[in-house]
Amino acid sequence: MGPYVTLPFDLQYNLHEANPWWRGVLQANIPVKRRWPFNTLYRRLQDGLAPITVLRGPRQIGKTTLLNQIIQQLLEEKVDPVRILRVQFDELPGLQALRKSGSKEPIQAIIRWYSDTILKMDMQQAISENRLVYILLDEVQNLSDWAIQLKNFVDLHSGVRMLVTGSSALRIEAGRDSLSGRIQTLDFGPLVLREIVEWSSSASLDPVLTNGTAPLKEKEFWLSLQRFGQKNQDIRNEAFSNFSKLGGYPAAYKNPNQPWDELAAFLQETVIKRAIQHDLRMGDRGKKRDENALQEIFRIACRYAGQSPSPSQCAEQLRSSLNANVGVQTVTSYMKYLDGTLLLRLIEPLEMRLKKRKGYSKICLCDHALRAAWLGEVVPLAPEALARQTHLSDLAGRIAESVAGYFLASLTGLNVHHFPERGSDPEVDFVLTIGERLIPIEIKYRRRIDYEDTRGLRAFIEKTANNASFGVLVTQDDTATVDDPRIVPIPLSSFLLMR
């Protein structure tokens, strides 16, 4: 087995506390409701194509809960408790002491200690005896060189299964090259509308998109999604009304009657500030980031949700609000950093036919409730609520565009861009690329649709080089109609039932 490995006492104590099943104690207060990635993660952990599955998502959406539910399922299926190791790397006590002791590979040190002390056999011996060992690492990207450590480990122990979570897309993505062929990534965000149905009522709906993104290439898929929404419109509308008021963070549905001010304070403190302050501190060495500037740039991002402001435009606002000399490069860098925390997605312009890219990234927020909490400005999306505040219609349209963009960007394996106005070519809000097919999507968040509202879609479809046979028009409700068989109108509420 090699030399016996010791760890600092605080670290050993924490590992024992984080793995109570080793001493015959079950986890307490595990939620019954499971988020949509559960089945996929559990299957991949058992027999996925790669030894490592990475689950990425912003803070407070339930990544740790998913890990705990998977452990519970393993135990219910009579997996030997000592074959399950969970490590929570988010401010793990004793980790600094391990580093100071000279350990350059803390993950390897923890697993060797686990093998010696808990498993009581060499890891390779357990694998050779067909005893699968499950290693679950939460927020592992907080460690430097985490990817190299995992690569070295799985290369030596080909039968180990790992599930890794992370809140930083940048640092997870940075490890992808060294883990090539050894990793599968799954992205998820706040609750999708189908989950809100289940979390806020006794009803349930099956997902329409179940087997990759290839069905999106077919017009019939979008027509079936349209029909599905109409068929379940009462359930759909109730869930969308809740989504409009509360957003998609799970905490909002644990007690839906809590005052909005309390939920807003929670989102500010545990999601936005936590990501900015904690991930700022855990960032790459040598890169100094200004916390006040980051918070202000996130405020600007909220203001421009669903839009494509230029970096110089943002820099000018930042200089005004902070009374400091801030350049375009800083704005660009900080926006990418916020994209890396997964609080927002930057949707890039579509490059076509080797033309030089024109336009800027479109800002799509993780959840419109974050915008409402950070700006103190609640904008309804539900049609009946918006009808009572018509002065917010244009702003609601931008937010609807932001919601749709983040949702699309979270679909694994789907390439999403926006198409800015170029010469005589009008703007298209989003363009999906699946193989050689392009699917243009326009957001017109209103009840009445006129001919001019479809100009961008029609122009894009009619250009043969775009290889787009149809387009999708996302509207406010089911009453919107389009006098063009190439365009499928679908309410945002039905659009979000896709997953």
Secondary structure, 3 states (H helix, E strand, C coil): CCCCCCCCHHHHHHHHHHCHHHHCCCCCCCCCCCCCCHHHHHHHHHHCCCCEEEEECCCCCCHHHHHHHHHHHHHHCCCCHHHEEEEECCCCCCHHHHHHCCCCCHHHHHHHHHHHHHHCCCHHHHHHCCCCCEEEEECHHHCCCHHHHHHHHHHHCCCCEEEEEECCHHHHHHCCCCCCCCEEEEECCCCCHHHHHHHHCCCCCCCCCCCCCHHHHCHHHHHHHHHHHHHCHHHHHHHHHHHHHHCCCCHHHHCCCCCHHHHHHHHHHHHHHHHHHHHHHCCCCCCCCCHHHHHHHHHHHHHCCCCCCCHHHHHHHHHHHHCCCCCHHHHHHHHHHHHHCCCEEEECECCCCCCCCCCCCEEEECCHHHHHHHHCCCCCCCHHHHCCCHHHHHHHHHHHHHHHHHHHHCCCCCEEEEECCECCECCEEEEEEECCEEEEEEECCCCCCCHHHHHHHHHHHHCHHHCCCCEEEEECCCCCCCCCCCEEEEEHHHHCCCC
